[in-house]
Amino acid sequence: MEFLAEINVMPLKALLDPQGKAVLQSMQNIGYKTASDVRIGKHINIEFNADTKEKAEKIIEDVCKKMLSNPIMENFSYSVKQVK
C-alpha cells in the first residue's frame, strides 16, 4: 500500500527562534501589528510503501526521531494517510 506522511518539525517553545523573531519584526515594521509570535519550522512530505498503516506510522516515527528532528531543539508531529 502507498502512504503519504505529512511531517512538521518545529523548534521547542522554550528555545529562541531568531528566524521567527526576524519575520515578526518585519511584519510589524510593514504594519501588521496584530501578530504576537512567529515560529519557523519545516514541513516535509514523504510518499512511501508499507504493508499496513501501523507499519507506515512506525517507519515515520523512526525517521522523525533518527533523521528529521533534533530532540534537544525540536519536536515533531505527523499524519499518515493511505493514498493507494
N, C-alpha and C positions, 0 to 999 in steps of 0.2 A: 504494500500500500504506500502511496505517496502522501507525504505530510508537508505542511508549511509551518515553520516556527517563526513567531514574531517576538523578538527579544528587545528589552530595554535595559540598558546599563546606565546607572546614574551615580554621581558622586554621593557619598554619605552626607546626610543633612548636617552633621557636626563639622564637616570639613569646609574650608573656604573654597569657593568656586570662582576663580578670577575671571574666567571667560564669561560666566553668568553675570558677574558684577559689572563687567565692561558693557555687556548688552543692556543691562538695566540702566546704567548711567547714560548710555546713548539714547535709549528710549525716552528717558526723562528730559534729556537735552533737546530732543526734537518735539517735545510737547506731550508725550504720553506719560503723564504724571501719576496715573492710577495704578501702575504696576508696582508691586512691593518687593518682588523677588523673582529672579530668573536663575534656573539651573540648566546647565548644558550637559547633555549625555550623548549616548549612542543608541541608534535604533538599527537592528540587524534582522534581516530576513534570511532564513535558510530553508531551502527545499531539499528533501531527502526521503529515503525509503526506510521503512521499518515494518516488522510483522504485525505489530499491534500499536494502539495509541499509548499504552502503558510503556512499551519499549521505546517509542518515539520520545515520550516525556523524559525517560531516564537518560537517553542519549543527550537531549538538550540540556538537562540539568548538569550532566558531567561536563559537556562542552563549556557551559557558562562558568562552572567552578574552576575548570582547568585552563581555559584559554581566554575567555571573553571578558572576565572581570577580575579585578584585584580586590579580594575580600577586605583588605586593610583600608581601602579607599572608596570602594564602590559596592553597591548592591545591584541585584538584577531581578527582573520579572519576565515571564514569558507566557505565551499561549501557543498551543499546538493544535492544529486542526488538519483533518484529512482532506486532501484535495482531489484524490482519485482513488 
